[in-house]
Amino acid sequence: MTSRHITEEPIKKIAIFGGTHGNELTGVFLVKHWLENDAEIQRSGLEVKPFITNPRAVKKCTRYIDCDLNRVFDLENLGKKMSEDLPYEVKRAQEINHLFGPKNSEDSYDIIFDLHNTTSNMGCTLILEDSRNDFLIQMFHYIKTSLAPLPCYVYLIEHPSLQYATTRSVAKYPVGIEVGPQPQGVLRADILDQMRKMIKHALDFIYQFNEGKEFPPCTIEVYKIMEKVDYPRNESGEIAAIIHPNLQDQDWKPLHPGDPTFVTLDGKTILLGGDCTVYPVFVNEAAYYEKKEAFAKTTKVTLNAKSIRSSFH
């Protein structure tokens, strides 16, 4: 084995999560369908389990009941003593960790695909948490190539001070799938079709990997998070300006210093500061108003993956 080649264990256990946010309906709809008929997600030699992660939020068609399920999978919350006072999502996180983990253990599921929608114009997006993970870079390269000419973007959320503690982080290989634009509580056929294809290509990749196919070295372009940008606010902490029309729906497009970013109700334009071009994502995302995030700045980075093949062959 050379330094350009990595041998990985075969993949055995996969989960597909829908309803981590109960009003993001594409994942909910697909997972409920696969719970009834899982033929399209089954692959020989693989255990693929579809799962509704936040059933109470799904029933109410709301993002969450007490707190964001996709932010509580840190070891502190997972280790809290069960009590009536715990938020519903923390209890649910502990149940999920028991079923699919434990997190950071040998017994955890190999891969969790967590299905999300965004109200932002982000198209097909894969979310990567580790820039050094050759297996996931290879998988994402395969998915991007298979979807072409439909664009598929990779959002790298690796950051020293931004810790997400995502639902999917229970698995050895966590994969976020985000497709939009789609309003909360709404189903769009085109968005559903795109998400369905992303899962198909991902499962095809895993099957081929397990069967012994060697994937040669590859590179992918990713958008790495730099910082999150809040809306301008007044002295009372209320929003004082909204996303500028020139920025609206321009996710992944270059945003230069001096470009319009916000506009006030009296027509004043607020320009982007700084000295470098950035690439905005999650522009005007509905769910992020409560998090005080108007958009996130990213920078383009190229990631390299070594050749991989299954150690089973």
N, C-alpha and C positions, 0 to 999 in steps of 0.2 A: 504494500500500500504506500503510495506516495503522498506528499503533503498536499497534492492537488485533488486527492480522492478521500472521501469519507464513507465509511461503512456504518449504516444505521440499523437499529433493530426494526423488524417488520412492525407495521401498525396493526393493532388488533381491535382496540375499542374506540369507537367514535360516537360522539353525541352531537345532535343538532338541536340547538336551543331556539325556541320562539317565545315571544311574550315576555322577555326580560323587561321590556317596557310595554305595558298592556294596551297602549293605543297605537303601536306600530304594527299594523295589521298584516303585512305581507308574510312575515315570519310566523305569526299566529296561524294564518290561513294555511300555509304550507305544512306546518308541523301537525295541525289537526288533520289535514288530508293524509299525511304520511302515517299518522297513528291508525288511520282506518285502512290504508293500503300503502304499504311501504315498498312495493316492488321496484320503483324507480330509484330508490336510494340504497338498495341492497347490492352488495358486491361479494363475490365468492371469497371466503376466508376472512371477511370483516363482520364485526358486530356493530351495526349502526342503529343508534337509539334516538328517535325524535322525542322531544320533551318540552312541555310548557313550563317555563320557569317561574312565572308570577301569575298563577291562576286567578287570584282575587283581583289583581289589577286588570287582567284580561276580561274578567266578567263585568267589571265596571267601565271598561274601555278608557282607562286612565293610565298615566305613565307609571305611577306607583301608589301605594296605600299610605305608608308612613315616611319612607325615604327611598332614595334611588338604589334599587337592587344592584345596579352596575357599578356601584362605588363602595360596597361594603365587604368585599372579599379580602380584606386585610386580616392578618393573623389575630389582631386584637378583637375584632368583631367575631371572627370565627371561633375564638376561644372563650367568649363570654358565657357565663353560666345562664342556662335557660331559665327564664322567668316570665311572668305575665307582663312585666314592664318593658320587655324588649320590643323594639319596633318590629312589625310583621316581617319586613324585608330582611332584618338581621336573623330572625328565626328561620326564614326561608333559606337564607344563605347557608346557615349551618346544616339544614337538611340537604341542600344541593351538594355541599362539601362532603357530607357523609355518603351520598349516593354516587358521586362522580370523582371524589378525591380519595383520601385527603390531599389537600393542596401541598405541593412540594414533596410528595411521597412516590414511591415506586408503584403503588397500587392505583394511582390516579388514572383517569382516562387518558388515552394518548392524544386525542384531538377533540376539541370542542369548537364547533362552528356556532357563533352567536349571531342571529339574524336581526338586523335593525333597519329601520327607515329613518330618513332625515327629510325635513321640509326644505332643506337647502338643495341647490342645483348641483349635486355632487356626482350624479350618475352612478356607475358601479365603482364601489370603493372597497378595498381590502385593508384591514387595519392590522398592522404589525407592531409587536411590542418589543422585539429584540432584533437589532440590526446584525447580529452575529449568527443568526440561526439559518444555517445552510439549507436545512430541509424545507423550512417555510419559504425562504427566498426562491428555492427551486419550484415549490408548489405555486407560488404567486406568479412566477414567470410562465409556468404552464397554463394557468388560468388566463392570464393576460393574452398570451399567444392564441389560445383557443377561442377567446371572445372576439379577437380582432376581425374586422375593423372597428367594432364597438370599443370605445375607450374603457379601460379599467385602471383606476388610480390606486396607488398604495400610499397609505397615510401611516407614517412611523411615529408612534407616540412615546418613544424612548426619550426621557428627559429627567435630569437629576432632581428637579424640585416638583415635578408634576407626577404624582403617584395615583394611578386610576383604581387599582384593586377591582378589576373587572370580574364579571361572572365567569367568563371563559378562562380566567387565569388559574382555575382549579386544574386544568389539563396541562400535560407536558408541552403541548403545542396549541396555544390559544389563537383562534382566528376570528376576528371581527369582520362581519359582512354588512355593509351599509349601502343602501340603494335609495336614491331619491331623484327628483323631488316628489314627495307624496305628503299630502296633509295628514295630520294625526286623525285617526279614526276613519280613514278612507282606504279603499283598495283600488289600485290602478292595474289593469291587465299588463301593460308594458313593463311596469316595475316588477310585477310578480314573475313575468317571463325571464327578465334579466337575472333576478335572484336565483330562480330555479336553475338557470344555465350555469351560474357560478358554482352552485353546489354540485351539479352534475360533473363539471370539469374537475373540481377538487377531488371528488370520489374516484373519478377515472384515473387521475394522477396517482392516488394512493394505491389503487388496485394494480396499476402498472409497476409501481415501485415494489410492492410486495411480490409481484411475479418475477422480479429480478432485473427489470429494465434499468440500465444505467443512464442517469441523466448527466450530460456533460456540463462543464463549468458554464455559468451564465451570469449575466448582469441585469439588474432592473433599476429603473429610475423611481425613487420614492420622494415623498414630500414629508420632511421631518419637522415636527412641531418646534417652534421657537418660543412663542408666548401667546397668551390669550388676551384679546383686546375687549375692554368693557365699553359700553355706550357712554358718551359724555353725560354727566349728571349735574343737576343743580344742587344747591345747598341742602335741600331736603333728601337728597339721594335718589330723586326721581329722574327718569330718562329725559334728557334735554335736547337730544338730536337723534335722528334715525338714519339707517343705512342710506347712503347716497344712491340715486338711480344708476349712476355709472358703475357702482360696485355690486348692486343687486344682481343675483344670479351669475356672478362672475367667479365662482369657485374654481380654483386651480389656475386661473389666469394671472399673469404678472401684474403686480400692483407696485407702482414706482413712488419714491418719495415725491411729495407734491401732488399726487393724484387725490381726487375727492374721495373721502371715505364716509363722512356723515354730513347731514344737512339739518339745520334747525327749522323750526316752524316759521321763523321770520326770514328764512331764505339764506342764512349764513352757511357757507360751505366750510367744512373742516377737512383739512388736507392731511395726508399721511406724512408723519415725521420720519426721522431716521435718515440713514445714508445708504440703504441697500434695498434692492428689489425683493419683494416677498410674494408669496403665493397664498391667497386667503382660502380658507376652508370653513365649512359650517357657517356660511354667511347668513346672518339673520335667522338662524335655527330657532324655531318656536320653543323647543324644550330648554333652550339655554338662557332665556330671559331671566329665569329665576336664579341661574348661576352667574348672572352678570357677565355674559360672554356674547359680544356682537359678532365676532369671528375669531379665528385663530390664524396667526401668521405662521407660514412654513417656509422652509428653504429646500431647494432641490438637492438631492444627494444620490449618488450612484452606489449601489450595493453589489458586491460580488459574492457568488456562491461557488464552492468547490463542487467537483463531480460527486454525486452520491449514488449509492446502490444499497439494496437490502443485504444484510449479513446472512439472511436465510439461504441465499443462493451462492 
